[in-house]
Amino acid sequence: MAAKILVVDDDANVQRLLTYTLKQEGYETVVAGDGAEGIRLWQAESPALILLDVSLPKLDGYQVAARIREEEAEVGHVPIIMLTAERDVEQKVRALRAGADDFLLKPFHPAELIARMKSLLSRFAPREALVGRPPMGRIFAFYGAKGGVGTTTIAINTAIALHRELGRKVALVDGNLQFGDHRVFLDLGLDRKSVVDVVTAPHIDVDLVKQVLVRHDSGVDLLLAPPSPETAELVTQDHMPVILEQLRTLYDYVLVDIDKRLDEANLRILDAADTVFVVMTADLSCLKNVRLVLETIVHLGYAEEKVRLVLNRSNAFTGISVKNAEGALKRTIDDQVVNEYRGAISALNSGAPFMFTKADSLLGRSLLDFARVIDKLSPATGGAHAALSSSR
């Protein structure tokens, strides 16, 4: 049965365009021309999602969203995408505070609208519609074989892809405690809460962790690294496994971006992870490091299938082919992400991840393919490792 979409917009041209676009995608539509009619149709039609214009007669979009959020307790949450021609950041903030789940500027590309709709429809699908989805609550660790291979970029954008494109509930943890980059990559200030606010509390529990998480505009929840290197010392090797297990109960996926040191703190994170993604590039120094990492992991007793090799910038010319790299490592490279340096560095410098702003780029499509693959991984991939932390 096709999902029913409620379009609330007073512009007849927009109504026709949205109705046509949604029909092409197989959706059923109902249309309201003002805010009051929008609320009436929401009550009468029980739509799966609402496309809501900001500027409306009778009741504006903010009032409609707030009214729906006040009255929907008995019928369940309906996702709302707010539409506006205004680029003012304050409007976006006001829309989110009113209860919108997403915000889209006019004019928008139909492909972007459909992608955002599918993400929200999947995220808020009734539980009975989720039969067949893989068991969630999994922890993925992203480990760079050396500095500069793009581990943080892949971790951040994978988190956004899993959430926005595949509808998963995702937490992203900056595990590089001394010199974490997530604040820079995501354009967040030093005033935001961090893991320090968790570990300095008298007791760590789910409610505390939820209070410290920072919501990014992409919808991914963040646990940020300490704001300064010296405060990182407050986070001990025993803290992170406890925090990760709390997050596991709240999210489909918990992604942890860790630095390249294999010290006790990072080993405890690897213990907690279901899968470890070793990010690499095809150059000699990186291949040497990957070989050493694989040998260390074997010595630690991890199952081979717990570790996946991710070749970043796979199409960049380095003089070493994928086949040669696999031969040197005596190991298959599991996943590949293409090279698009200009797009990646532009996203980094602007603090706007490419999966959030340019998901339809070559790099975005490659990363989405990667996210789809790992979303289908067997939960048993992690192997037996629970006893390791107590034996070290």
N, C-alpha and C positions, 0 to 999 in steps of 0.2 A: 504493500500500500504506500502510495507517494506521500511524502511529508508535506504538511500544509504550512504555507508561509503567509503571514499577514504583512502586507505592505501598507504603511501609513504615510501618505505623502499627498499634498494638495496640488502638485504639479501633474497635469494629465499626461504630459510627455514622459515624465519619469515613471508614472504608473504603467504606461504602455511598454516602455523599455524594460522595466523590471519584470512585468508579467511575461513578456516574450522570452527574456533571458532564462527565467525560472522554468517556464514551460519546456524550453529546449533541454534543460537538465532533468526533466521528469518530475518537477515539483508542482503541486497544486497551489494556487494563489487565491487569496481574498484581499480586497482593496478597500481602504478607508481614506476619505479625503480630509478628515480633520481629527483632532485629538480625541474628542468625545466619542466619535464613531469608532476610532481605534480601540478604545477601552471596551465599548459595547461588543465589537467583533471578537476581541480577545476572550471575553466572557462567554460568548455564544459559540465560537468556532474552535476553541482550544488549539491554537496553532502550535506547531513544533518550534517556530522561530519567528521573531518580529523584526522587520526592517523599518526603522522609525526615523522619520525626518525630524530635524530640530525645530524648524520654523513651520508651525501649523496653526490654523484658525482654532478658536475656542480654548483649547489646551495645547501648550507647546510640548515638544518632545520630552523635555525634562520632567514636566508635570505628569505626562503619560507614564513614563518609566517609573517615577516615584510611586504613582498610584498603583501600578501593577505590582511592584515589589511589596507594597503594603498589604495587598489583598490576595497574593498568590499562595499563601501558606498552605491552604487546603488542596490546591490543585497542582502544586509542584512548580519548580523553577522553569521559566521559559526564557531562553537566551534572546537578548536584544542587541542588534547592531544599530548604532546611531549614525545617521547620515547627515552631513552638513557641507556647505560650500565654504564655510569660514575656517581659516587656518590658525585661528587664535588658540594657543595652548590652553588658555583658561576655559575655553568651551569644551575641550577634550576632558579636562579634569572635572568640570561640572557634569558632563555626561556620565562619566564613570561613577561619580558620587551619587548621581540620581539612580544608578542601578544598571546602566548599560554594561554589557559584557565586552563589547568591542566598538570601535569608532572608525568610520571610513569617510574620507574627504571626497566630495564631488568636484570634478568628474572622476570616476574610478573605472578601472578596467573590469569587465565582467568576470574574467578569470580570477582576479583577486577577490572579488565579492564571493564567488562560488567557493573558493578555497577557504575563506574565513567562515562561511556558513557551514561547510562540511566539518570543519574543526569543532565548531560549537555544537553542531547537531550530534557529533560523535561523543563529545565531552559530556553532554547532558542527556544522552539517550537513556530511556527507562531501563532499569536493571534487567528486565526480562528480554530486552533487545540485545543484550551484551553476551548472550550465550555463545560460546565458541571463542571468545577473546582469551588470550593466554593469561595465566596467572600473573599478577603484577606484584608490586612491592619489591622490585629488584634493584640492586645497587650495582652501578657500572663505574669502574675507576678508569680514568684516562691518564696514561703515564707517557711522558715524552722520553724517547731514547736519548735525546740530547736537547739542549736549548735551541729554540728557533725553528723547530719542526712544525709548529702550528697546533700544538696540543690544546691550548686554551681556546683558540679559534674554533677548533672542531668540537670541543666539549660544549661551548656556549651555543653554537649554532645547531648542534644535534639536539640539545635540550629544547630549543625553540621549535625545531622541526617536529619532534615527537609531540609537542603540545599543540602547536598551531595547525599543523598539517594532518596529524594522526589522531588528535583529540585525546592524548594521554595527559594525565596529571603529573607534572614534573617539578622536582626540586633540583637546583644546581648548587653545588657546594664548592667554594674556592678553598681547596685544601693546601694551597701554597701559603702557609701561615705567615711567613715573614715578608714575602714580596708578592702577594697576590695581585693579579691584574684585572680582576673582574670589575672593580670600581671604574677603572679607566676604560676598559672595553665596552662597558655598558653605561658610561657617562653618569656615574653615581658619585655623590660627594662623600667626604670623610665623616660627615655627621650621621650617616646611616648606621643602624645597629649591625653588630657582627657576632661571630662565634664567642667573642670575649664576654658578651652580655649573657651568654648561656653558661659558660664555665665558671663565672664569678658569682652565680646565684647559689643559694644554699642547697638547692636540690634540682636536678635536671628531670623534667617531665615533658610530656607532649604539649601541654598548654604553654609552658615557657618557650619551647622551641617555636611554636606557632607565632608567638608574640614577637620573636626576634627576626623571623623571616621577612625579607624585603620583596615586595611584588614588583617585577619589572613590567613595563608597558606591554611586552609580548605575552604576558600571562604566566610566565615562569616565575616560581618563587625561589629566592636566592638566600643562601647562608653565606654571608661575606666573610672574608679573611679579616684579621685584626687591622685597624687603621694605621698601625705603625709597627716596625719590626720588633721593638722592645716588648710590646704587649703580647706578641706571639708566644712568649715564654709562659704565659698564663695557661696556655692550652697544652695539656700533657698528653702522653701517648694513650692514656686510658680514656680520655674524654671523647675522642672522635668515634670509636666504635659504639659507644653508648648513644651519641647523638644520631649516628647513622641508623641505628636500629629504631630509634623513635621516628625518624623520617620515613623509614620503610613502612610503618603502619599508616602513614598519611598519604603516600604518593604511589602512583604506578611505577615511576622510575625515580631513582636518586642518582644523579650523575656527580661524580667527585673528580675534580681537576687537581692532580697532585704534582709536586715538583719531582725532579729526577733523582733525588737522594733516596737510597734504599735504607733509611734509618729505621729505628724501631717504630716511630710514629707512623711512617708511611707503610711499613709492613703490616701494622695493625689494620690500616685501611684496606690494604690488599686482601687481608684475611676476611674482612667483612664483605668484600665485593663478591658478587656472583660471577662477574666477568671483568677481566682486565684488558683494556684496549691499549696496546703499545703502539704509539704513533711514531712513524719513522719517515725518512726520505731516502731516496736511492743514491747515497753517496758513501764513500768508504768509511769515513769516521763514524757515521750513523750505523752502518752495517756492523762495524766492530762493536759498538755499544749494544746493539740489539742482540748480537750473539752472546755477549756477557750477561745481559739481562735474562735471556732464555736459559742459560746455564744456571744462573742463580735461582731462578724460579723452580727449575727441576730439583735443585738441592734443597729447596724449602719444602718440597713435597706436594706442590700444587699439581692437580691434574692438567695434562697438556691442553685439554679443550677449554680450560678456564681462561686461557690467554688467546687473544686474537691480535694479529698484526694488521695495522692500518697504514697503508702507504699513502701519505699525503703528497700533493703535487705530482700525481702519478704520470701525467703527460709531459712533465718538464724534462728537457734534455739534460742529462747528467753524464752520459756515456755508459751508464749501467742500466740495462734493461730489467724489467720485472723478472724475467726468467733467470737472468744472471744473479739478481739479488736473492731469489729463492734458492738457487744453487749454492750460493755462498752461505746461506743460513741453514741449508738442509731443512727447509720449512716452507710451507705454502703461505703466501701473503693472502690473508682472508678478505680484506676490504681495501678499496681504493677510492680516493677523493681527488678530483682533477685539480690542475693548477690554473688559477686565475689570479695572479699576484696583484694586479692593479685593483680588482674588485675587493680582494681581501684586505689590502692595506688601506684602501679608502674607507671601508667599513670600520676598521680598527681606529683610524684617526678621527673619524666622526663620532665614535661612540654609539654607532647604530649597526648592530649585527646584520649581515647580508640576508639571513633567513627571515629577518623581521621587515626589512625594507626592500629587498630585491630577491625574493624567493624564487622568481621565475628566471633568474640568471643561470648561466651554465654552471657556475659554482653552486648555486642554490639547488638546482636539479640534482647535481651529483651528491650533495649532502643529504637531500631528501631520500635518494636511493639508498644511501648508507643507513639512514634512520629506519627505513622500511625493513631492511635486512635485520637489523638488531632488534626491532620490535617483534620479529618472528622467532628469535632465538629460543631454544628450549630452556625452561627454568633450571633444568638439571645441568646446564653447561658448566656451572661453577665447580663441580667435583667436590671431593671430600677435603675440607681444609679447616674444619671447625676446631680441631685439637691443636692447631699450630700455635695459636697465641698463648696457650697455656704451657706449651713445651719449650718456648723460647725464654 
